[in-house]
């Protein structure tokens, strides 16, 4: 176990006082960021900055001072109330704050969820979800229990004023149950979905009822068998972000630190398998291949590019006198990354496929196109048509990037050429039912401020970048989401003010003139 202390040095300068807080996630993340800070100061001039701002409306709402907010997350209930959960470093545990009417009352209810003893450390990576009865449920990690490393996942349900039912999440599956990071969402049927990075550096999924009972658990990545679209054995760390869309599809973004790739996985409602994609890998369409006899039972063809060795998202077909016919997956498979094997029982005179009268083509995912070290910070997304979106930090090029899945491949765009401090959050800003604007919130680790970028596609496609919060050391940790009751974007974030971490909440609105431009037919 690697332990990293915040006492002294760069972290003391940036973050102020720290007490009794260690976690190996920060050993990876923040040491990396410090190197970026040293190497890149002065390199970036803000070329992507514009003068078209989001508006801050109406002000910052204070949630908590006293070293609060290194982890924070929020959700809105159906009455418009805002629930925020956050980690307090002095008490070493997770708190819940509630604003029944943000603009009228602010955050007036604050409760400690899980009291930590002298040798405990609770509340890492907390996520809050609201069930159909407006009851908040908090999923979080207990880092230490009685002085021993735990990394166990816990579920807390609010029963009333300062009353929380706290239970350890039981994992009946034969998988790693200890978590380094997690993300959670809830669906309309009150099922809580949790994705987490295990201490063995793999991605797992578990679902709970609001009563805390486990309903399903499984390993997502490295995937096994035909659902594997990535090299097995990749070490996952740095980020994990899950969202659920209006159709019930779970969408997951995470970072494979061993292979240096950001990944995107999704699973449709009522389906069993996760589909996993590496952002940056390209798909080869209709490459013609020549089969030659390998042995009496098999034919072999060589590919031009290395494949991901999965038939799950590949197809082999033949074109001959009878037109186009797809070869059933039972009759072919990949052999390593460079070869395809065809079962001899499927080909020959009088059979469905004939090597003499047909040409064979294959579409597959090539694995030699992805650059290194993309996606240390990442966020999953989608649009109104349920197309796949993802925002992430490219640590090789030190820039924020956005990618969307189109015609079988990921199309990547540069959003802003700045290094990211700790977090990226993608949201859909819903101006109307038909007009959704992709928005990315992130921290600029050169200036330690919070920035936003939103996508305009009229009159030309471009990203509009703006600094939102520049006072103090801001954005060391942040979370963003669209607030339907306020028709604005919400943002919770931590600032360092005179050596103290302070947690704030703000609403942001796209300027009226931009909304009008986007809604023009």
C-alpha positions in Angstrom: 0.0 0.0 0.0 1.4 3.4 -1.0 0.6 6.2 1.4 1.1 9.8 0.5 0.9 12.6 3.0 -0.3 16.2 2.3 1.9 17.6 5.0 4.2 20.5 3.7 5.5 21.3 0.3 3.4 22.1 -2.8 0.2 20.7 -1.3 0.5 22.9 1.8 1.1 25.9 -0.4 -1.9 25.3 -2.7 -4.3 23.5 -0.4 -3.6 25.0 3.0 -3.6 22.9 6.2 -4.2 19.2 5.9 -4.8 16.8 8.7 -4.6 13.0 8.7 -5.7 12.5 5.1 -4.0 10.0 2.8 -5.1 8.2 -0.2 -3.2 6.5 -3.0 -5.4 8.0 -5.7 -3.8 11.3 -5.0 -0.3 9.9 -5.2 -1.0 9.2 -8.9 -3.1 12.2 -9.7 -1.6 15.1 -7.9 2.0 14.2 -8.2 1.3 14.1 -11.9 -0.4 17.5 -11.8 2.5 19.0 -9.9 4.8 17.9 -12.7 2.5 19.5 -15.2 2.5 22.7 -13.1 6.3 22.9 -13.1 6.7 22.0 -16.8 4.0 24.1 -18.4 3.8 27.4 -16.5 3.8 30.2 -19.0 3.2 27.9 -22.0 -0.4 28.6 -22.5 -1.8 32.0 -23.5 -5.5 31.1 -23.5 -5.9 31.2 -27.2 -9.2 29.4 -26.9 -10.6 32.0 -24.5 -13.5 34.0 -25.7 -15.5 37.0 -24.5 -18.8 35.2 -24.6 -19.4 34.2 -21.0 -21.7 32.1 -19.0 -23.4 34.4 -16.6 -23.2 33.8 -12.9 -26.7 33.9 -11.5 -27.0 35.3 -9.0 -23.9 34.6 -6.8 -21.9 32.0 -5.0 -23.8 30.1 -2.3 -21.6 29.1 0.6 -22.1 25.5 1.7 -19.3 24.9 4.2 -15.9 26.2 5.3 -13.5 24.3 7.6 -11.5 22.3 5.0 -14.6 21.0 3.1 -15.2 19.7 -0.4 -12.1 17.8 -1.5 -14.8 15.4 -2.9 -18.2 16.9 -3.6 -21.3 15.9 -5.5 -24.9 17.0 -5.8 -28.4 16.0 -7.0 -31.7 17.8 -7.4 -34.9 16.4 -6.1 -38.3 16.7 -7.9 -39.3 19.7 -5.7 -36.2 21.6 -6.7 -34.2 21.0 -3.5 -30.5 20.7 -3.9 -28.7 17.9 -2.0 -24.9 18.2 -1.8 -22.5 15.6 -0.2 -18.9 16.4 0.5 -15.8 15.2 2.4 -14.7 17.3 5.4 -11.0 16.9 6.1 -11.1 18.0 9.7 -13.7 15.5 10.6 -12.5 12.9 8.1 -16.0 12.0 7.0 -18.9 12.8 4.7 -21.5 15.5 5.2 -24.8 16.3 3.6 -26.1 19.8 2.9 -29.6 20.7 1.7 -31.1 23.8 0.1 -34.9 23.4 -0.2 -35.0 26.6 -2.3 -31.5 27.6 -3.4 -32.2 31.2 -4.3 -34.5 31.9 -1.3 -32.9 29.9 1.5 -29.4 28.8 0.4 -28.0 25.8 2.2 -29.6 25.8 5.7 -29.4 22.0 6.6 -26.0 20.4 7.2 -25.6 17.0 8.7 -22.8 14.6 9.4 -23.7 11.3 7.8 -21.1 8.9 9.2 -19.2 9.9 12.3 -15.5 8.9 12.1 -13.5 8.0 15.1 -9.9 9.1 15.8 -8.5 6.2 13.7 -11.2 6.3 11.0 -11.4 8.0 7.6 -14.8 7.9 5.9 -16.5 9.6 3.0 -14.1 9.4 0.1 -15.7 9.7 -3.4 -19.2 10.4 -2.1 -22.1 10.4 -4.5 -25.8 11.3 -3.7 -28.8 10.1 -5.6 -32.5 10.9 -4.9 -35.2 8.2 -5.0 -38.8 8.6 -6.2 -39.8 9.5 -2.6 -37.3 12.4 -2.5 -35.1 10.5 -0.1 -31.4 11.0 -0.5 -29.1 8.0 -0.7 -25.3 8.5 -0.4 -22.7 6.0 -1.7 -19.2 6.5 -0.5 -15.9 4.8 0.5 -14.6 4.2 4.0 -10.9 4.5 3.5 -9.8 3.5 7.0 -11.7 1.7 9.8 -10.1 1.4 13.3 -6.7 2.4 11.8 -6.8 -0.3 9.1 -7.1 0.2 5.4 -10.7 -0.7 4.4 -11.7 0.9 1.1 -15.2 -0.6 1.6 -18.3 0.8 -0.1 -21.1 2.1 2.1 -24.7 3.1 1.5 -26.4 5.7 3.7 -30.1 6.5 3.6 -31.6 9.5 5.3 -34.4 8.6 7.7 -35.0 12.0 9.2 -33.3 14.9 10.9 -29.7 13.8 11.7 -30.8 10.1 11.3 -29.0 8.0 8.7 -29.2 4.3 8.1 -25.7 3.2 7.2 -24.8 -0.2 5.8 -21.8 -1.7 4.1 -22.6 -2.7 0.5 -22.5 -6.4 0.3 -20.9 -7.9 -2.8 -21.8 -11.6 -3.2 -19.8 -11.9 -6.5 -16.3 -13.3 -6.4 -14.8 -10.0 -7.4 -12.7 -7.3 -5.7 -15.1 -5.5 -3.3 -12.7 -2.8 -2.2 -12.9 0.5 -4.1 -10.5 3.2 -5.0 -13.0 5.5 -6.8 -16.7 5.2 -7.6 -19.6 6.7 -9.4 -23.3 6.2 -8.9 -26.7 7.0 -10.5 -30.3 6.0 -9.8 -33.0 5.0 -12.3 -36.8 5.7 -12.3 -37.3 2.3 -10.8 -35.3 3.3 -7.7 -32.4 1.0 -8.6 -29.0 2.5 -7.6 -26.2 1.7 -10.1 -22.6 1.8 -8.9 -19.5 1.6 -11.0 -16.1 1.5 -9.2 -12.4 1.0 -9.7 -11.3 -1.9 -7.5 -8.1 -2.0 -5.6 -7.0 -4.5 -8.2 -7.3 -1.8 -10.9 -10.3 -3.3 -12.6 -13.7 -1.8 -13.2 -16.8 -3.4 -11.5 -20.5 -2.7 -11.4 -23.0 -3.4 -8.7 -26.7 -2.4 -8.4 -28.7 -2.0 -5.2 -32.3 -1.4 -4.3 -33.0 1.6 -2.1 -33.3 -0.9 0.8 -29.6 -1.6 0.3 -30.0 -5.1 -1.0 -27.6 -6.1 -3.8 -29.3 -7.0 -7.1 -26.5 -7.5 -9.5 -22.7 -7.4 -9.6 -20.2 -8.0 -12.4 -16.9 -7.2 -13.8 -16.9 -4.6 -16.6 -13.2 -4.2 -17.6 -11.0 -6.1 -18.4 -13.9 -7.7 -20.2 -14.0 -11.4 -20.9 -14.6 -13.3 -24.1 -16.6 -11.8 -27.0 -17.4 -8.5 -25.2 -13.7 -7.7 -24.9 -12.9 -4.7 -27.1 -9.7 -3.9 -25.3 -6.5 -5.6 -24.3 -7.0 -7.5 -21.1 -5.0 -6.7 -18.1 -5.1 -2.9 -18.3 -4.8 -1.1 -15.0 -7.7 1.3 -14.4 -7.2 4.4 -12.3 -7.6 8.2 -12.2 -11.2 8.6 -13.2 -14.6 6.9 -13.4 -17.8 8.6 -14.4 -21.2 7.0 -14.9 -24.4 8.5 -16.3 -27.8 7.1 -17.1 -29.8 8.5 -20.1 -33.6 8.9 -20.5 -33.8 5.4 -22.2 -32.2 3.7 -19.2 -28.8 3.1 -20.9 -25.8 3.2 -18.5 -22.8 5.1 -19.8 -19.4 4.8 -18.3 -16.1 6.7 -18.9 -12.9 5.6 -17.2 -9.1 5.7 -17.7 -6.9 2.7 -18.5 -3.6 3.9 -17.0 -1.7 0.9 -18.2 -2.6 1.3 -21.9 -2.9 5.1 -21.7 -6.4 5.3 -23.1 -9.7 6.7 -22.1 -12.5 4.2 -22.5 -16.2 4.4 -22.9 -18.6 1.6 -22.0 -22.4 1.3 -22.2 -25.1 -1.2 -21.4 -28.6 -0.8 -22.6 -31.5 -1.4 -20.3 -32.5 -5.1 -20.1 -29.3 -6.2 -21.9 -26.6 -8.3 -20.3 -23.4 -7.2 -21.9 -21.4 -4.0 -21.7 -20.0 -2.7 -25.0 -16.5 -1.2 -24.4 -14.7 1.1 -26.8 -11.3 2.8 -26.7 -11.6 6.4 -27.7 -9.1 6.9 -30.4 -9.1 3.5 -32.0 -10.4 3.7 -35.6 -12.6 1.1 -37.3 -11.6 -0.3 -40.6 -14.5 -0.7 -43.0 -14.7 -3.4 -45.7 -11.1 -4.4 -45.9 -10.8 -7.2 -48.4 -9.0 -10.3 -47.1 -7.6 -13.4 -48.9 -8.1 -16.7 -47.2 -5.6 -19.5 -47.7 -5.6 -23.0 -46.3 -4.0 -23.3 -42.9 -4.9 -26.9 -42.2 -7.7 -29.4 -43.2 -10.2 -27.6 -40.8 -9.3 -23.9 -41.1 -8.5 -21.1 -43.6 -6.4 -18.1 -42.6 -6.3 -14.5 -43.8 -3.9 -11.7 -42.7 -5.1 -8.2 -41.7 -3.4 -5.0 -42.7 -3.7 -3.5 -39.2 -3.7 -5.0 -35.7 -7.3 -5.8 -34.5 -8.8 -5.7 -31.1 -9.5 -9.5 -31.5 -13.2 -9.2 -30.8 -16.1 -10.4 -33.0 -18.6 -8.5 -30.8 -18.3 -5.4 -32.9 -16.7 -6.8 -36.0 -18.3 -8.4 -39.1 -17.1 -10.7 -41.8 -19.0 -11.0 -45.0 -18.7 -12.3 -48.5 -19.9 -10.8 -51.9 -20.6 -13.2 -54.7 -23.2 -14.1 -57.4 -25.9 -14.1 -54.9 -25.1 -10.8 -53.4 -23.8 -9.9 -49.9 -23.9 -12.6 -47.2 -22.6 -12.2 -43.6 -20.5 -15.0 -42.2 -22.1 -16.2 -38.9 -19.8 -15.6 -36.0 -19.8 -19.3 -35.2 -17.7 -19.9 -38.3 -14.9 -17.5 -37.8 -12.6 -15.9 -35.2 -9.5 -13.8 -34.7 -6.1 -15.4 -34.2 -4.0 -12.8 -32.4 -4.3 -9.3 -33.6 -3.2 -9.9 -37.2 -5.1 -12.9 -38.5 -8.7 -14.2 -39.1 -9.5 -17.9 -39.1 -12.5 -19.3 -41.1 -14.0 -22.8 -40.4 -13.5 -25.0 -43.4 -16.9 -26.6 -42.8 -18.6 -23.4 -44.0 -16.8 -23.1 -47.4 -16.6 -25.1 -50.5 -18.6 -26.1 -53.6 -22.3 -26.5 -52.8 -21.9 -24.8 -49.4 -23.0 -21.3 -48.4 -19.6 -19.7 -48.9 -17.2 -20.4 -51.8 -13.6 -19.1 -51.9 -13.5 -19.4 -55.7 -16.6 -17.4 -56.5 -16.8 -14.9 -53.5 -14.7 -12.1 -52.2 -14.4 -11.7 -48.4 -14.4 -8.5 -46.5 -14.1 -7.6 -42.8 -14.8 -4.6 -40.7 -13.0 -4.4 -37.4 -11.4 -2.0 -34.8 -7.8 -1.3 -35.3 -5.6 -0.8 -32.2 -2.6 1.1 -33.6 -4.3 4.5 -33.8 -4.6 5.6 -30.2 -2.1 8.1 -28.8 -0.7 7.6 -25.3 -1.9 9.0 -22.0 -5.4 10.3 -22.8 -8.2 10.5 -20.3 -6.7 10.8 -16.8 -9.7 13.0 -16.1 -12.9 12.1 -18.0 -16.7 12.4 -18.1 -19.2 10.4 -20.1 -22.1 11.9 -22.0 -24.6 11.6 -24.8 -26.9 13.8 -26.9 -30.7 13.9 -27.4 -30.3 11.2 -30.0 -28.4 9.0 -27.5 -25.2 9.2 -29.5 -22.0 8.6 -27.4 -20.1 11.6 -26.1 -17.0 11.9 -23.9 -14.9 14.7 -22.5 -11.4 14.1 -21.2 -7.9 15.5 -20.6 -5.2 14.5 -23.0 -2.1 14.5 -20.8 0.3 14.0 -23.7 -0.8 17.2 -25.5 -1.9 19.0 -22.3 -5.3 19.9 -23.6 -9.0 19.3 -23.0 -10.6 17.1 -25.7 -14.1 16.1 -26.7 -15.0 13.0 -28.8 -18.3 11.8 -30.3 -19.0 8.4 -31.9 -20.0 8.7 -35.5 -20.2 6.0 -38.3 -18.4 3.5 -36.1 -15.4 5.6 -35.1 -14.6 8.3 -32.6 -14.2 11.9 -33.9 -12.0 14.0 -31.6 -11.9 17.8 -31.2 -9.7 20.1 -29.2 -11.7 22.2 -26.7 -9.0 24.1 -24.8 -5.2 24.0 -24.7 -4.7 24.0 -20.9 -3.7 21.4 -18.4 -6.6 20.2 -16.2 -6.2 20.4 -12.4 -8.4 17.6 -11.2 -11.8 17.2 -12.7 -13.8 17.3 -16.0 -17.6 17.3 -16.0 -19.7 17.0 -19.2 -23.4 18.0 -19.1 -26.2 18.6 -21.5 -27.6 22.2 -21.1 -31.2 21.7 -22.2 -32.5 25.0 -23.6 -35.6 23.2 -24.8 -36.7 19.6 -25.5 -35.1 19.8 -29.0 -32.0 22.0 -28.2 -29.3 20.4 -26.0 -26.0 22.2 -25.7 -22.9 20.1 -24.7 -21.1 21.9 -21.9 -17.8 20.9 -20.3 -16.6 22.3 -16.9 -13.0 21.8 -15.8 -10.2 23.4 -13.8 -7.3 25.2 -15.3 -4.2 24.1 -13.3 -2.1 26.9 -14.6 -4.2 29.7 -13.1 -6.3 27.4 -10.7 -9.6 28.7 -11.9 -12.7 27.1 -13.2 -13.6 27.2 -16.9 -16.5 26.2 -19.1 -16.7 25.3 -22.7 -20.0 25.0 -24.7 -20.4 23.8 -28.3 -22.0 26.0 -30.9 -22.8 24.5 -34.3 -24.3 27.7 -35.9 -23.2 29.3 -38.1 -20.1 27.1 -37.7 -19.1 24.4 -35.3 -16.8 25.7 -32.5 -16.2 25.6 -28.8 -16.8 28.7 -26.7 -14.5 28.8 -23.7 -14.8 31.1 -20.8 -13.4 31.5 -17.3 -16.2 31.2 -14.7 -14.5 31.5 -11.4 -11.1 33.1 -11.0 -10.9 34.4 -7.4 -8.9 32.3 -5.1 -7.5 28.9 -5.9 -10.6 27.3 -7.4 -11.6 24.1 -8.9 -9.2 21.7 -7.2 -12.4 19.5 -7.0 -15.7 20.2 -8.8 -18.9 18.7 -10.0 -21.5 19.9 -12.5 -24.9 18.9 -13.7 -27.9 20.4 -15.4 -30.6 21.7 -13.0 -34.0 21.2 -14.7 -36.0 23.1 -12.0 -33.8 26.1 -12.5 -33.2 25.6 -16.2 -29.5 26.3 -15.5 -26.3 24.5 -15.0 -25.3 23.8 -11.4 -21.7 23.7 -10.1 -20.3 22.7 -6.7 -16.6 23.5 -6.2 -13.9 24.0 -3.7 -11.8 27.1 -3.3 -8.8 27.8 -1.1 -9.3 31.0 0.8 -6.5 32.1 3.1 -5.4 28.5 3.6 -8.9 27.1 4.2 -10.9 24.9 1.8 -14.4 26.4 1.3 -17.2 24.6 -0.6 -19.5 26.7 -2.8 -22.4 26.2 -5.1 -23.4 28.4 -8.1 -25.8 28.4 -11.0 -24.7 29.3 -14.5 -26.8 30.4 -17.5 -25.9 30.5 -21.2 -26.3 34.1 -22.3 -29.7 35.0 -23.8 -28.2 36.0 -27.2 -26.5 32.6 -27.5 -29.8 30.8 -26.6 -31.6 32.8 -29.3 -28.9 31.9 -31.8 -29.2 28.2 -31.0 -32.9 28.1 -31.2 -33.1 29.7 -34.7 -34.4 27.3 -37.3 
